[in-house]
Amino acid sequence: MKSDLMKKCANVMLSSSLALSLSLPLLGHAYADGSLQVSDNFEQGEAQGWKVDSGNWSVVKGGDGFTYQQSGRSEGRSVKGDASWTNYSVQADVYVDDFNGSNRVYVAGRYTDAKNFYAASLYNKKGGALEIRKKVNGSMKTLATNKKYKLETNTWYKVKLELSGSEIKMYVNDKLELTAKDSSLTAGAVGLVTSKASAQFDNVIVSGTASGGGTTTPSAKPEPGKDQPTPGTNDNATFKNSYNLTGFSYGNTGGGNIAETDANYKKVYNAVDLHEALKKGSKVKVIEIMNDLDLGWNEMPSAAKANPFSPHNAVQTHPVLKKTGVSKIYIQNLNGVTIFSAKGAKIKHAGFVIKNCSNLIFRNLEFDELWEWDEATKGNYDKNDWDYITVEGASSKVWIDHCTFNKAYDGLVDVKKGSNGVTISWSLFKGDDRSPNSWVTQQVNAMEADKSSYPMYAYLRSSAVGLSKEDIIDIAAGQKKAHLVGATEMAADNPDLEVTLHHNYYLDIQDRMPRLRGGNAHAYNIVIDDAGLARAKKRITSDMAKAISAKGYHFDVVGNGAISTENGAVLLEKSYLIDVFSPVRNNQKDAKKADYTGKIKAEDVIFSDKGTVFRGGSEEANSPLAPYPAKAIDFSWNGFTKLPYSYTAENPENLVAQLQGKDGAGAGKLNWSKENWLKTAYNAAVSKNVQAVEDSE
């Protein structure tokens, strides 16, 4: 088995320019102007839309995410797209597990069938060669070759095939290597092909023309003339400073950039170590999480079962949590602390409450396994109050960056009680992946085996409703809530609330991105991807919905985006929304009650809804981003006329590919030194300490 570390290091060398085109995740899309956009990184654990012609193909999980693997030794072919596609580029990260002799691996274009396609070829004969090849009526011919290109197995190569009329180009690792001319094939889909070799593919990106003429790299503008610069932002933002701390948390110092040998630097390996670092009187400024932590109340040693750790609300249904329990961990009255992991460590079975803190930073951490099926409140999820992180007690200057939040019972990150100066950036928020052993699937399997103990589940499975086990997994997979900002209606300290969200990816999240009561919230360069929710919602017919409601149960799929209420101010700009049912809302109480209506504005947002793409703002005529359901209030910030910080908002066209890429949103994406995680500003491109690593076998 190849080393995960080696794979990650190799990936770093390939990931500097993945954000190449406007792309919908896991989907091909042809716009009205004929432009074509496809992106697929297989992170949902499936090869959606790919058709296997031959070979042994499967999506596999490794140390750096999911890849699409062909493991057989005969010819393997997997195809995606349409026979009408003409001029485009197709790019993929390619990792050869074994050439099995002198054989080839292809990234193919204008693929019509197994006997007709063009290909960018990696060929290992005599140490390695690059080729542009064509196969026409079953006859293969090499059009151009570089016979002195060293190729190795167990190494990632970014391979791109560009097709424009009769001109064909091949790029490797962003460098043009070969050109050729041929007019035998004019249109076809894209393909991943192995000739007796076994290989893995990732980050497939297609950009070009669906039919007819055009360039290979069009600028997608569904609404011509709407791509105007936003005041106060910079469309030419460079990647080198994208990770800088900005937003309302600007100025947050955290624990500072101190050495590992400093007495105030604490390495945490277990629950007891974390307890010691967070307890009252601790002078620790930097807490490095060295490995995954299981922090359920029943799985922690007695030495950790004391303030600031306590048992959380009792577990009701999930078979794993019944054994582990759930903990609540208070981070209270601390000033100047950074909690991070250099490895993207995972924290399970616990929720953190940040109270009366300032200058607090969380970076590169994953939070998981804090959801269970809700029988107690009939699917309303109003009992357990399990959030991964709650910021309260008028806390100020909290930065959550490059973290991953999986499905939770209640919210993912909530902010309340007058807390301000909060920035959440470069983070991934996602529902369950619906895989055979996923967290939701484990719960459903337990209920399926003992329906009498779960009345709501039994009713959904009964003939009165008629949902299958698979239906329930798909519907339950979405995360109910993301960010509640202001927990209490009309609270006196709600106007103090301040939150910035930027470069976050929200996958299958049903509500609250954010949901603001008073105060100010700024969201830019975020993706809200509800394609999976839209699919799951179709499983519930109107008759099923009526039967469920008649019994007082709550089991449905909603899709709210950004929400402003109670005179709050929300600006959503330069973002990308996919299949969101209600993208912009301004009242969730009563549209006739002005006190409960908020100010909200969308600027230069791309909204893809059932294949129709709009780009623009909320104030344009007939905009699908117009606030709903109350009459819109003119937008203005509360307490200031312009944002009190500078920032760079990038063009949203490339946002999906950028945030899904190797350097994108979520924990474990960046292979950084520890020193980089302690910084808050990067004046130049961040060095990732790339080093070639030999396979151990």
KEMI-696060 format. One record per residue (C-alpha): x, y, z; residue number from 1. Coordinates in steps of 0.25 Angstrom, whole numbers, plus 5000, padded with zeros to 4 digits. Layout:
residues N
xx; yy; zz; num
X; Y; Z; NUM
...
end
This chain:
residues 697
xx; yy; zz; num
5000; 5000; 5000; 1
5005; 5014; 4996; 2
5009; 5024; 5007; 3
4998; 5034; 5010; 4
5008; 5044; 5013; 5
5015; 5042; 5000; 6
5002; 5044; 4993; 7
4999; 5057; 5000; 8
5013; 5063; 4997; 9
5011; 5059; 4983; 10
4998; 5066; 4982; 11
5003; 5079; 4987; 12
5012; 5080; 4975; 13
4999; 5079; 4966; 14
4989; 5088; 4973; 15
4994; 5102; 4970; 16
4983; 5105; 4959; 17
4971; 5096; 4960; 18
4961; 5107; 4960; 19
4961; 5108; 4945; 20
4946; 5109; 4941; 21
4932; 5111; 4946; 22
4928; 5097; 4950; 23
4917; 5090; 4956; 24
4921; 5079; 4966; 25
4919; 5065; 4960; 26
4911; 5070; 4949; 27
4913; 5074; 4934; 28
4905; 5087; 4930; 29
4903; 5094; 4917; 30
4899; 5108; 4918; 31
4890; 5116; 4909; 32
4902; 5122; 4902; 33
4908; 5108; 4899; 34
4919; 5108; 4909; 35
4922; 5095; 4916; 36
4926; 5093; 4930; 37
4929; 5080; 4938; 38
4936; 5077; 4951; 39
4937; 5064; 4959; 40
4946; 5061; 4971; 41
4938; 5049; 4975; 42
4938; 5054; 4990; 43
4923; 5049; 4991; 44
4929; 5035; 4990; 45
4922; 5032; 4977; 46
4925; 5034; 4962; 47
4912; 5041; 4958; 48
4910; 5042; 4943; 49
4922; 5033; 4939; 50
4918; 5021; 4930; 51
4928; 5009; 4931; 52
4930; 5003; 4917; 53
4941; 4993; 4923; 54
4950; 4990; 4934; 55
4949; 4989; 4949; 56
4945; 5004; 4954; 57
4942; 5008; 4968; 58
4943; 5021; 4977; 59
4953; 5018; 4988; 60
4957; 5026; 5000; 61
4971; 5029; 5003; 62
4978; 5038; 5013; 63
4975; 5050; 5004; 64
4961; 5048; 5001; 65
4954; 5040; 4990; 66
4959; 5036; 4976; 67
4953; 5028; 4964; 68
4961; 5016; 4962; 69
4963; 5005; 4951; 70
4969; 4993; 4957; 71
4968; 4983; 4946; 72
4979; 4978; 4937; 73
4971; 4978; 4924; 74
4967; 4991; 4917; 75
4958; 5000; 4926; 76
4949; 5011; 4921; 77
4940; 5021; 4928; 78
4933; 5032; 4921; 79
4925; 5044; 4924; 80
4918; 5055; 4916; 81
4911; 5056; 4903; 82
4914; 5053; 4888; 83
4911; 5067; 4884; 84
4923; 5073; 4892; 85
4933; 5079; 4883; 86
4944; 5089; 4887; 87
4948; 5088; 4901; 88
4959; 5084; 4910; 89
4959; 5072; 4920; 90
4968; 5071; 4931; 91
4970; 5061; 4942; 92
4980; 5057; 4953; 93
4986; 5044; 4949; 94
4993; 5034; 4959; 95
4998; 5021; 4953; 96
4998; 5010; 4963; 97
5005; 5000; 4953; 98
5008; 5001; 4938; 99
5008; 4985; 4938; 100
5019; 4986; 4928; 101
5020; 4996; 4916; 102
5006; 5001; 4916; 103
4998; 5014; 4916; 104
4989; 5022; 4924; 105
4980; 5032; 4916; 106
4972; 5045; 4918; 107
4962; 5045; 4906; 108
4954; 5055; 4899; 109
4944; 5054; 4887; 110
4941; 5040; 4892; 111
4929; 5034; 4884; 112
4932; 5019; 4887; 113
4943; 5010; 4890; 114
4948; 5011; 4876; 115
4948; 5026; 4874; 116
4955; 5037; 4883; 117
4967; 5046; 4885; 118
4976; 5044; 4897; 119
4987; 5050; 4905; 120
4996; 5038; 4908; 121
5005; 5034; 4919; 122
5014; 5023; 4914; 123
5025; 5017; 4922; 124
5033; 5010; 4911; 125
5048; 5012; 4913; 126
5046; 5021; 4925; 127
5035; 5029; 4921; 128
5028; 5037; 4909; 129
5017; 5046; 4907; 130
5008; 5045; 4895; 131
4996; 5051; 4887; 132
4989; 5039; 4881; 133
4976; 5037; 4873; 134
4968; 5024; 4871; 135
4959; 5024; 4859; 136
4951; 5012; 4855; 137
4959; 5004; 4865; 138
4972; 5008; 4859; 139
4982; 5015; 4869; 140
4992; 5025; 4864; 141
5002; 5034; 4871; 142
5001; 5049; 4866; 143
5012; 5055; 4875; 144
5022; 5049; 4885; 145
5032; 5053; 4895; 146
5041; 5040; 4897; 147
5049; 5046; 4909; 148
5039; 5049; 4919; 149
5042; 5042; 4932; 150
5030; 5035; 4938; 151
5028; 5028; 4951; 152
5017; 5020; 4958; 153
5012; 5025; 4971; 154
5013; 5040; 4967; 155
5002; 5050; 4963; 156
5002; 5056; 4950; 157
4993; 5067; 4945; 158
4989; 5063; 4931; 159
4981; 5073; 4922; 160
4976; 5070; 4907; 161
4972; 5082; 4900; 162
4963; 5081; 4887; 163
4960; 5093; 4878; 164
4956; 5091; 4864; 165
4967; 5082; 4858; 166
4978; 5087; 4868; 167
4981; 5078; 4880; 168
4990; 5081; 4892; 169
4995; 5073; 4904; 170
4999; 5079; 4917; 171
5006; 5072; 4929; 172
5007; 5079; 4942; 173
5002; 5092; 4935; 174
5013; 5092; 4925; 175
5010; 5091; 4910; 176
5017; 5078; 4905; 177
5012; 5074; 4892; 178
5003; 5080; 4880; 179
4997; 5073; 4868; 180
4987; 5075; 4857; 181
4976; 5065; 4853; 182
4962; 5067; 4848; 183
4957; 5052; 4849; 184
4948; 5054; 4861; 185
4940; 5067; 4863; 186
4932; 5064; 4876; 187
4930; 5054; 4887; 188
4930; 5052; 4902; 189
4942; 5051; 4912; 190
4948; 5038; 4916; 191
4958; 5032; 4926; 192
4965; 5020; 4920; 193
4975; 5010; 4925; 194
4982; 5001; 4915; 195
4986; 4989; 4924; 196
4990; 4998; 4935; 197
4984; 5001; 4948; 198
4982; 5016; 4952; 199
4975; 5026; 4960; 200
4968; 5039; 4955; 201
4964; 5051; 4963; 202
4960; 5066; 4961; 203
4954; 5064; 4947; 204
4951; 5078; 4941; 205
4945; 5080; 4927; 206
4943; 5094; 4921; 207
4939; 5098; 4907; 208
4928; 5098; 4897; 209
4916; 5088; 4898; 210
4914; 5089; 4883; 211
4918; 5097; 4871; 212
4930; 5107; 4871; 213
4936; 5115; 4882; 214
4949; 5115; 4890; 215
4953; 5105; 4900; 216
4953; 5114; 4912; 217
4940; 5123; 4912; 218
4936; 5133; 4922; 219
4923; 5128; 4927; 220
4914; 5140; 4928; 221
4899; 5135; 4929; 222
4895; 5150; 4930; 223
4904; 5158; 4921; 224
4908; 5171; 4927; 225
4905; 5167; 4941; 226
4920; 5164; 4945; 227
4923; 5178; 4951; 228
4933; 5180; 4962; 229
4928; 5181; 4976; 230
4932; 5194; 4983; 231
4942; 5191; 4994; 232
4946; 5177; 4988; 233
4957; 5173; 4978; 234
4954; 5163; 4967; 235
4968; 5161; 4964; 236
4971; 5155; 4978; 237
4983; 5146; 4978; 238
4984; 5132; 4985; 239
4996; 5137; 4993; 240
4988; 5145; 5003; 241
4975; 5137; 5002; 242
4978; 5131; 5015; 243
4980; 5144; 5023; 244
4971; 5146; 5035; 245
4961; 5156; 5031; 246
4946; 5159; 5034; 247
4941; 5164; 5047; 248
4951; 5156; 5054; 249
4963; 5164; 5048; 250
4973; 5167; 5059; 251
4971; 5154; 5066; 252
4984; 5150; 5072; 253
4981; 5136; 5077; 254
4992; 5130; 5085; 255
5003; 5136; 5076; 256
5014; 5129; 5068; 257
5022; 5123; 5080; 258
5032; 5111; 5079; 259
5029; 5097; 5082; 260
5039; 5097; 5094; 261
5031; 5109; 5100; 262
5025; 5105; 5114; 263
5012; 5111; 5109; 264
5012; 5101; 5097; 265
5004; 5089; 5100; 266
5003; 5076; 5091; 267
4990; 5069; 5093; 268
4989; 5054; 5091; 269
4977; 5050; 5099; 270
4965; 5055; 5107; 271
4974; 5057; 5120; 272
4984; 5066; 5112; 273
4972; 5075; 5107; 274
4966; 5076; 5120; 275
4979; 5080; 5126; 276
4981; 5091; 5115; 277
4967; 5097; 5117; 278
4965; 5096; 5132; 279
4964; 5109; 5140; 280
4978; 5114; 5143; 281
4985; 5108; 5131; 282
4994; 5118; 5125; 283
4995; 5110; 5112; 284
4994; 5119; 5099; 285
4996; 5109; 5088; 286
4989; 5095; 5088; 287
4993; 5086; 5077; 288
4984; 5074; 5075; 289
4994; 5063; 5071; 290
4984; 5052; 5067; 291
4969; 5048; 5067; 292
4962; 5050; 5080; 293
4949; 5042; 5085; 294
4943; 5051; 5095; 295
4930; 5045; 5099; 296
4927; 5045; 5114; 297
4927; 5030; 5115; 298
4940; 5028; 5107; 299
4948; 5038; 5115; 300
4957; 5034; 5127; 301
4952; 5039; 5141; 302
4964; 5049; 5141; 303
4957; 5057; 5130; 304
4943; 5057; 5136; 305
4944; 5070; 5143; 306
4942; 5085; 5140; 307
4943; 5090; 5129; 308
4938; 5076; 5124; 309
4924; 5071; 5127; 310
4914; 5061; 5122; 311
4905; 5067; 5111; 312
4890; 5064; 5109; 313
4887; 5049; 5109; 314
4888; 5040; 5097; 315
4874; 5035; 5092; 316
4876; 5027; 5080; 317
4889; 5025; 5072; 318
4896; 5012; 5075; 319
4910; 5017; 5076; 320
4907; 5029; 5084; 321
4899; 5021; 5094; 322
4913; 5014; 5097; 323
4922; 5026; 5096; 324
4913; 5037; 5102; 325
4914; 5052; 5099; 326
4922; 5063; 5106; 327
4921; 5078; 5107; 328
4934; 5085; 5108; 329
4935; 5099; 5113; 330
4946; 5109; 5108; 331
4943; 5120; 5118; 332
4950; 5133; 5121; 333
4962; 5131; 5113; 334
4969; 5142; 5105; 335
4979; 5139; 5094; 336
4979; 5124; 5091; 337
4981; 5116; 5078; 338
4976; 5102; 5077; 339
4980; 5095; 5064; 340
4985; 5082; 5058; 341
4996; 5081; 5047; 342
4990; 5068; 5042; 343
4975; 5071; 5042; 344
4972; 5063; 5054; 345
4957; 5059; 5057; 346
4950; 5062; 5070; 347
4938; 5053; 5072; 348
4926; 5052; 5082; 349
4927; 5066; 5088; 350
4922; 5080; 5087; 351
4930; 5093; 5091; 352
4924; 5105; 5098; 353
4933; 5117; 5096; 354
4929; 5127; 5107; 355
4934; 5141; 5111; 356
4947; 5139; 5103; 357
4955; 5148; 5094; 358
4966; 5145; 5083; 359
4963; 5131; 5081; 360
4966; 5123; 5069; 361
4962; 5109; 5064; 362
4970; 5104; 5051; 363
4971; 5091; 5043; 364
4961; 5082; 5052; 365
4950; 5073; 5048; 366
4938; 5071; 5057; 367
4929; 5058; 5055; 368
4919; 5048; 5061; 369
4910; 5057; 5068; 370
4896; 5054; 5062; 371
4885; 5044; 5065; 372
4871; 5041; 5060; 373
4861; 5050; 5068; 374
4849; 5042; 5073; 375
4847; 5050; 5086; 376
4842; 5063; 5078; 377
4837; 5055; 5066; 378
4848; 5060; 5057; 379
4848; 5075; 5061; 380
4862; 5073; 5067; 381
4859; 5082; 5080; 382
4864; 5073; 5091; 383
4879; 5070; 5091; 384
4885; 5084; 5087; 385
4897; 5078; 5082; 386
4905; 5088; 5074; 387
4920; 5086; 5071; 388
4923; 5100; 5075; 389
4915; 5111; 5082; 390
4921; 5125; 5083; 391
4914; 5132; 5094; 392
4916; 5141; 5107; 393
4919; 5153; 5099; 394
4932; 5147; 5094; 395
4940; 5155; 5084; 396
4950; 5152; 5073; 397
4948; 5137; 5070; 398
4954; 5131; 5057; 399
4950; 5118; 5052; 400
4958; 5114; 5040; 401
4961; 5102; 5031; 402
4952; 5093; 5039; 403
4942; 5082; 5035; 404
4928; 5080; 5042; 405
4920; 5068; 5039; 406
4906; 5065; 5042; 407
4901; 5069; 5056; 408
4888; 5068; 5064; 409
4886; 5084; 5065; 410
4895; 5094; 5059; 411
4909; 5094; 5054; 412
4915; 5107; 5059; 413
4905; 5116; 5066; 414
4908; 5130; 5071; 415
4899; 5137; 5082; 416
4898; 5146; 5094; 417
4905; 5158; 5088; 418
4917; 5151; 5083; 419
4925; 5159; 5072; 420
4937; 5159; 5064; 421
4935; 5145; 5059; 422
4941; 5140; 5045; 423
4938; 5126; 5040; 424
4947; 5124; 5027; 425
4952; 5113; 5018; 426
4943; 5102; 5025; 427
4935; 5091; 5020; 428
4921; 5088; 5025; 429
4914; 5076; 5021; 430
4903; 5066; 5023; 431
4905; 5051; 5023; 432
4911; 5044; 5011; 433
4901; 5033; 5011; 434
4911; 5022; 5009; 435
4909; 5007; 5014; 436
4915; 5010; 5028; 437
4913; 5025; 5029; 438
4908; 5031; 5042; 439
4894; 5032; 5037; 440
4894; 5018; 5031; 441
4898; 5012; 5045; 442
4886; 5019; 5052; 443
4876; 5015; 5041; 444
4882; 5000; 5042; 445
4879; 5000; 5057; 446
4865; 5005; 5055; 447
4862; 4996; 5044; 448
4866; 4984; 5053; 449
4857; 4989; 5064; 450
4845; 4997; 5058; 451
4837; 4995; 5071; 452
4846; 5004; 5079; 453
4846; 5015; 5069; 454
4831; 5019; 5066; 455
4834; 5030; 5056; 456
4843; 5022; 5048; 457
4834; 5010; 5048; 458
4823; 5019; 5043; 459
4831; 5025; 5032; 460
4834; 5011; 5028; 461
4820; 5006; 5029; 462
4810; 5005; 5017; 463
4804; 5018; 5022; 464
4816; 5026; 5017; 465
4823; 5016; 5009; 466
4838; 5021; 5010; 467
4849; 5011; 5008; 468
4861; 5009; 5016; 469
4869; 5016; 5005; 470
4859; 5027; 5004; 471
4861; 5030; 5019; 472
4876; 5030; 5018; 473
4876; 5040; 5006; 474
4866; 5049; 5013; 475
4872; 5049; 5027; 476
4886; 5051; 5021; 477
4885; 5066; 5020; 478
4890; 5075; 5032; 479
4878; 5083; 5038; 480
4885; 5096; 5043; 481
4898; 5103; 5040; 482
4899; 5116; 5047; 483
4889; 5122; 5057; 484
4894; 5136; 5060; 485
4886; 5141; 5071; 486
4878; 5130; 5079; 487
4867; 5139; 5086; 488
4857; 5147; 5079; 489
4859; 5162; 5081; 490
4870; 5160; 5091; 491
4876; 5173; 5096; 492
4890; 5169; 5092; 493
4886; 5164; 5078; 494
4891; 5177; 5071; 495
4905; 5174; 5076; 496
4906; 5161; 5068; 497
4917; 5161; 5057; 498
4920; 5150; 5047; 499
4928; 5148; 5035; 500
4927; 5136; 5026; 501
4937; 5134; 5014; 502
4942; 5123; 5006; 503
4933; 5113; 5012; 504
4927; 5101; 5005; 505
4913; 5097; 5010; 506
4909; 5083; 5005; 507
4895; 5078; 5007; 508
4892; 5088; 5018; 509
4877; 5091; 5019; 510
4877; 5105; 5027; 511
4884; 5116; 5033; 512
4896; 5121; 5025; 513
4895; 5129; 5033; 514
4882; 5132; 5041; 515
4883; 5146; 5047; 516
4875; 5153; 5058; 517
4880; 5167; 5058; 518
4895; 5171; 5057; 519
4903; 5169; 5044; 520
4907; 5157; 5036; 521
4916; 5158; 5023; 522
4917; 5145; 5014; 523
4926; 5145; 5002; 524
4932; 5135; 4993; 525
4924; 5124; 4999; 526
4917; 5112; 4992; 527
4904; 5106; 4996; 528
4902; 5093; 4989; 529
4888; 5087; 4991; 530
4888; 5078; 4979; 531
4887; 5066; 4988; 532
4876; 5072; 4996; 533
4868; 5075; 4983; 534
4870; 5060; 4979; 535
4866; 5055; 4993; 536
4853; 5064; 4994; 537
4848; 5057; 4982; 538
4847; 5044; 4990; 539
4835; 5050; 4998; 540
4822; 5051; 4990; 541
4811; 5060; 4994; 542
4803; 5048; 4999; 543
4815; 5044; 5008; 544
4816; 5058; 5013; 545
4802; 5059; 5017; 546
4802; 5046; 5024; 547
4815; 5050; 5032; 548
4809; 5063; 5036; 549
4796; 5057; 5040; 550
4803; 5049; 5051; 551
4811; 5061; 5056; 552
4824; 5057; 5051; 553
4835; 5065; 5044; 554
4842; 5059; 5033; 555
4845; 5067; 5020; 556
4856; 5074; 5013; 557
4857; 5090; 5013; 558
4867; 5098; 5006; 559
4869; 5112; 5012; 560
4881; 5120; 5009; 561
4885; 5133; 5016; 562
4874; 5139; 5025; 563
4873; 5153; 5032; 564
4863; 5156; 5042; 565
4860; 5166; 5053; 566
4867; 5177; 5046; 567
4879; 5170; 5044; 568
4888; 5173; 5032; 569
4893; 5162; 5023; 570
4902; 5164; 5011; 571
4904; 5152; 5002; 572
4913; 5155; 4991; 573
4922; 5148; 4980; 574
4917; 5134; 4984; 575
4911; 5122; 4977; 576
4898; 5115; 4980; 577
4893; 5102; 4975; 578
4878; 5097; 4975; 579
4875; 5105; 4988; 580
4860; 5106; 4990; 581
4860; 5119; 4997; 582
4873; 5126; 4995; 583
4870; 5139; 5001; 584
4860; 5141; 5013; 585
4857; 5153; 5021; 586
4847; 5148; 5031; 587
4844; 5135; 5038; 588
4833; 5139; 5048; 589
4822; 5147; 5041; 590
4824; 5154; 5028; 591
4814; 5164; 5033; 592
4822; 5168; 5045; 593
4832; 5178; 5041; 594
4840; 5176; 5054; 595
4844; 5162; 5050; 596
4848; 5166; 5036; 597
4863; 5168; 5034; 598
4872; 5175; 5023; 599
4878; 5166; 5013; 600
4885; 5168; 5000; 601
4892; 5159; 4989; 602
4902; 5165; 4980; 603
4909; 5158; 4968; 604
4904; 5144; 4972; 605
4903; 5132; 4963; 606
4890; 5124; 4965; 607
4888; 5111; 4958; 608
4874; 5105; 4960; 609
4870; 5093; 4952; 610
4880; 5096; 4941; 611
4876; 5111; 4940; 612
4887; 5120; 4943; 613
4886; 5134; 4948; 614
4897; 5144; 4951; 615
4894; 5157; 4958; 616
4888; 5163; 4971; 617
4876; 5164; 4979; 618
4871; 5177; 4974; 619
4870; 5174; 4959; 620
4857; 5173; 4953; 621
4851; 5159; 4954; 622
4863; 5154; 4962; 623
4862; 5140; 4967; 624
4871; 5146; 4979; 625
4860; 5156; 4983; 626
4858; 5155; 4998; 627
4846; 5147; 5002; 628
4835; 5147; 5009; 629
4834; 5161; 5014; 630
4835; 5174; 5007; 631
4850; 5177; 5005; 632
4856; 5188; 5014; 633
4867; 5197; 5008; 634
4880; 5191; 5012; 635
4890; 5198; 5021; 636
4900; 5193; 5032; 637
4896; 5194; 5046; 638
4906; 5204; 5054; 639
4915; 5207; 5042; 640
4914; 5212; 5028; 641
4924; 5202; 5022; 642
4931; 5190; 5027; 643
4942; 5192; 5037; 644
4952; 5183; 5030; 645
4958; 5181; 5016; 646
4956; 5168; 5008; 647
4958; 5163; 4994; 648
4945; 5156; 4988; 649
4949; 5147; 4976; 650
4941; 5145; 4964; 651
4931; 5134; 4967; 652
4932; 5127; 4954; 653
4943; 5118; 4959; 654
4939; 5117; 4973; 655
4933; 5102; 4973; 656
4946; 5097; 4967; 657
4955; 5105; 4976; 658
4948; 5101; 4989; 659
4947; 5086; 4985; 660
4962; 5086; 4981; 661
4974; 5081; 4988; 662
4976; 5094; 4995; 663
4961; 5097; 4997; 664
4952; 5098; 5009; 665
4953; 5088; 5020; 666
4962; 5082; 5030; 667
4974; 5073; 5025; 668
4975; 5081; 5012; 669
4988; 5089; 5014; 670
5001; 5082; 5017; 671
5007; 5093; 5025; 672
5018; 5095; 5035; 673
5013; 5097; 5050; 674
5018; 5111; 5049; 675
5009; 5114; 5038; 676
4997; 5110; 5046; 677
5001; 5120; 5057; 678
5001; 5132; 5047; 679
4989; 5141; 5044; 680
4996; 5147; 5031; 681
5004; 5142; 5019; 682
5010; 5153; 5012; 683
5015; 5144; 5001; 684
5011; 5131; 4995; 685
5011; 5120; 5006; 686
5022; 5110; 5005; 687
5017; 5096; 5007; 688
5030; 5089; 5010; 689
5028; 5079; 4998; 690
5038; 5068; 4998; 691
5038; 5055; 4989; 692
5035; 5043; 4997; 693
5039; 5029; 4993; 694
5028; 5018; 4993; 695
5032; 5009; 5005; 696
5029; 4996; 4997; 697
end
